[in-house]
Amino acid sequence: MLRVAVIGAGAISAAHIQAYLSFPERCRIVAVADVFPEKAEESIRRFGLQAKAVADYKELLGEGIDLVSVCTPPYTHAPITIDFLLAGTNVVVEKPMASSLQECDEMLAAAAKSGKRLSVIAQNRFRTPMMKLKQIVDEGVAGKILHAQVDSFWWRGHCYYDLWWRGTWEKEGGGCTINHAVHHIDALQWMMGMPEEVHAFMSNTAHDNAEVEDLSVAVLRFKGGALGQVTSSVVHHGEEQQIILQGADARISIPWKIKASVSKENGFPAPNPTLEQQIQALYEQLPDVEYEGHKGQIDNVLQAIENGSDLLIDGTSGRNTLEFITAIYKSASTGQSVKLPLSRNDEFYTREGIQAKATHFYEKTRSVTAFAKNDITISGQ
């Protein structure tokens, strides 16, 4: 029976707690920590946990905790994760992995030194359509991927950025690109690998209480010549989200859709129902994931601890996603194309460098500790 602690009792912690409670024979939550201890106590009451509440996570170091979920604001991810890893505890950390690539590298070094597992939340990989799309890409039945389109469309009201840690480069690490589109960017780099070059623009169009962007558009070049585009937004009504991959032989996407063409004698398209049926048959034959979302990722982490199996999303994968996002921020802030990988000497490698060099749109002038109602939406794509 693994002993688990949840660090941070904000809205996203509920997804972690519910996931752990799904596996009562394998783990038990023994502590919840939050700098506002009344929030930790409320989580314990809400979920009926036999756990203690603490204000300082450091009280739990050396307490025989097997696994922690770090559900705190992004700027705290690195120090908390490093402290627990070096104390001999496995760690699941919410997205984004950290506020800078330097912090990611420090977290990876701590994991290597301790020999403990480090996983970064990217729960959308544990959804049936996403897992099936990845497998179909790997099978190559749509042909070489020529173009990728990612629409990470969300909508958030002006007051969203009133929460004390949101809307600043220091504490949130950026805006919609790092905290909303991170899921789609993770999925894209999982399926296609990292781009070689990024050119991006970003703006703050509707949230003058935040330093950070509420809209960004990035154009990508991949090895082999494929191109891509990623739109990250919290100004899109309806919140439609999609990943479209155009292969040489067929279009495949999430939400799931297939379209395949062959060339007529004059070069114009004709339908290719045979290939469409072949790809659809493969899609239907692939197994559904056993557990979806956070529950699926927690199950994967528990298995890795229990029997030494591989993590689907480890620290290196989490770092790749942040490097992708950092390249978008660097390009949008400097007006220049950015080539990957970024070096440790890059001006955007450290948190201090990002704070100094990233475009600041407005000054954050309003701050609230919490909202009266803290319900959230989590992407299902």
N, C-alpha and C positions, 0 to 999 in steps of 0.2 A: 504494500500500500504506500504510494508516494505521497509525501507531505507537500502541500502546495500553499503558496502565499500569493495574494494579489496586491500589487503596489499601485495605488491610485484608484479611487472609488468614483471616478467620473462616469459619464454615460457609457463609454465603450467597455468599461469593466464588466457590465452586465452580460455582454456576449461571452466573455471569458468565463465568468462564474457559471453561467448556464451550461457552457461546454463541459467544464469540469464535473458539474453535477450529473451529466449524462453518463459518466463512467464511475459510479460509486464503488465498484469492486476494485478499481485500479488506483484511485487517488482520493484525497480528502483535503479540503481547504481548511487550513488551521489558523490563518491570519489574514487580515485585510489592513493595509496601511494607507493613510492619507494625511497630508499636512493639515487638513480640516478633519479632525478625528470624528466629529459628529457624522460626516459622510461615510466613514468606514463603519461606524456603528449602525447607520441606517441600512447599508448594504447587508450587514450581518442579519439584521432583523428581517429585511425584505425577503431574503432567500433562506431564512431559517438555518443559518450556518452555526455549527459548533466551533466557533473561531474567536480569536481575540482581535481587538482593534488597537492599532498603535498609530501614533502621529509621526514617528520617525522610523523609516524603513531600516535604519541601521540597527535598531533593536533586534531585528530578525537575523542579522548576520551571525553565523556560527550557531544557529538554533536547530540545526539538523533539517532545514528545509531542503527538499529535493528539487523543487521546480518553482520558479516565480513567473508570473505574468506582469510585465511592466506596462502599465496603462496610464502613464503620466504624460504631461506635455512634452513635445519633442526635445526641447533643450535640456531636459533632465535624463533622457534615455541613456546616454553614454555613461555618466558617473554611476547611476544605479546599476546598470547592467554589469559594468566592470567590477563594482564592489561585490555583487553576488557571485559572479563567475570565479573571482579570486578567493571567495569564501567557500567554494566547492559546490555551488548550486547551479543547476541548469536554468536557462533563461529563455522565455518567449517575450519578445519586445514588440510593441505595437508599431505600426508604420507611422511616419517614416523611421528608418532605423536610427538615425541621429540627425543632428543639424549640419554636419559637415563630413567630408570624406576623411579628414584627420581623425575625427571621433570614431568613425566606422573602423578605421585601421587599428585604433587603440582597443576597440571592442574585440576585433578579430584576434589581436595579439593576446588579450586576456583569455579568450576561449582556447587558444592553442596552448597557452601556459597551463591552464587548469585542467584541460582535457574534458571539459564539460560542453554540453550541447548549447548552441545558440541558434534560435530560429526567429525570423522576422515575419510578422503577420502580413500575409497576402492571401486572405481567405478566399478570394474569388477563384484561385486555382482549384479549390476544392468544391467546384460546382460542376455538375454534369456537362452542360454545354461547353464550358471552358476546357475541361479535361478532354472531351471528345475532339474539340477543334485542334488542340495541341497534338493529339495522336494522329489526326488526319493530315496535319501539316507534316509531321514526321514521316508518314507513309509516302508522301510525295504524290498522291493521286491527283491533286489539283495542278501539278507541275510546279516549276520554280516560281516562288513568290516574287512578283514584280513591283507591287505597290501595296502599301498598308495605310489604312485610314482609321484613325482612332478619334472618336467623338466622346469625350468625357464631359458630358453636359449635366450640370447641377444648377440649382437655384438656391440662393441664400439671401435673406432679408438684410437690410442695413444693420440691424441690431446684432446680427450674428457675430460681428467683430467687436462687440462691446465686451465679450468675455475676456477676462484679465490677460490671458496668455496668447490669445489670437491676434492676428493682424500685425505682428511685429517680426522683423527679421531675426531679432535676438531670441525670442521665445518660441515662435511657431516655425521659424526657418524658411518662411515663404508663404505663399497663398494657395490658390486652388491647384497649382501644378504639383506641389509637394504633398498636399493634404487631401486632395480629392482625386486628381488624375493619377496619383501614385499607383492605384490598383491596375488601371489600364496600361500604364507605362510598364509596370512589372510584367503583365501578361505579354506585352509586345516584345520585350527583350527576352522573355522566356521562350517565345515561339520563333523569333527571328534573329536572336543574338543582338549584340550592341551595335548601334550605328557607328559609322566612321566619322561622320561630320554632321553638325547640327547648325541650323540658322533659325533664329527665333525672334518673335516680337511679343511684348506683353504690355498690358495696360491695366489701370484701375478705372473702370467705367461707371461704377455705381456705389462704391463703398468708400466715402471720403473720411471714414473713421479708421482706416487701416493704411499702414505703410506699404503693404504688399499688393500683388496683382490679384485681380478677380477674373482675368481673361488672358490667356496666352495661346499663341499659335506657333508651332515648330515644324520645320521642314527637315527631313532626315535623308541622309545618303548611307546606304549599307554596302558592305563588301559585295562585289559582284554587280553593282549598279542599281539595285533595287532602291526605290524612293519611298518615303513615308511622310505622313503628316499627322500631327497630334494637336488637337484643340482641347484645352483645359479651361473650364468655365464654372463660375457660380452665378452666371447671369442668364442662363438658358431656361426659360419656362418649359415645363413638361419633362425636363431632365432625361430626355432620350439619350441612351448610351449605346455605342456599338463599336465593334472592331470588324473591319472588312479587309480581307486579304484577297488580292487579285493575283491568282496564279496564271501561268502561261496557258493552262487548259481550262480552268474553272475559277469562279468566284465563290468563296466560302466565308462565313461570318458568324458573329454573335450579335444579336439574336440569330439563330440558325437559319441560313438560307443558302441555296446552291443555285448557281446559274452557269452553264457551260455553253461555249460556242465553238463552231468550226467555221473555217473560211469557205465562202462561196468562190466560184471561179474568178469573180471580179474583186475579191478581197473583203467583201462585206460579210457580216456575220449571219450564220444560220444556227438554229438550236442544235444542241448535242444531247438529246434526252438519254442516250445510252450511258454517257459518262455521268450525267446527273443521277441516274438510277443506281449506277455502281457506287458513287460516293454516298448516296443516301442509304444504301444497303449496308455499307461499312459503318456509317454513323449509328445506325440502329443496332448493329451487332456489338458495338463497343459497350462495355458494362457501365452502368450508372455508378457514380461514386457512392460509397456506403454511408458516409457522413458528410454533410454539406457545410460550407462556411467555416466559422470559427471551430465548430465541433470537429470538422474534418481535419483541420490543422492541429488542433489539440490532440486528437487521436494519433496523428502522425508523429508528434513529438513524444507522446507517451510510449509509442512503440519503439522509437529510437532509443529511449532511456531503458526500456524493459529488455529489449533483445538486440540492441546494437544496429538496427536497420538504419537506412539513410533517411535524412531529412529531405523533404521535397523543397523546402525553402530554408536555406541556411544563411549564415552571416554574409558569405560571399555574394549570394544572390541578392540579398538586401542592399549590399554596397553597390552592386551593379545598377540597381534601380536608382539609387541616390546619385550616382555619377551621371547617369542619363539626365536626371532632373537638374543637376548642377550645371551641366553643359547648356541646357535651355536657359537657365538664369544668367549664365555668363554671356551667352550670345545676345539675349534680349537686353542686357544691361550695357554691353559694350558696342552693340551694333555690328559685330563681326561674326563671321562663321567660326565655329569652334570644332577642332578636331579631337577625337578621342583615341586613346585614353588620356585623361588629365594627369599631369605630373604632380608630384608632391611639392614642387616649387610653384605651382600655379597659384595665382592670387585668389582664386576661389576655393582652394583646398581646405582652408581653415574657416571656422565660424567667424573669427574676427575679420578675415578677408572678405567674406560674403557680406557681413554687416557694413563694411566700409565701401564696398564696390557695387553692391546691388542697388538698383534703382529704388529710391524711396518715394512713393507717390504722394502720401499725405502723412500728417502726424497723428498718431493715435491719441485722442484727447479724452476718451471715455473708457472707464473700466468697471466691470461688475464682477463680483466674486463667483456668482452662479446665477443661473436662470431659475425662475420658480418652477417651470416645467422643463425637464432636460431630456425629453425624448429625442431620438436621433433616427436618421435613415442610413442604412448601410447598403451599398450597391449590391444588386443581385446579378450583375453582368460580369 
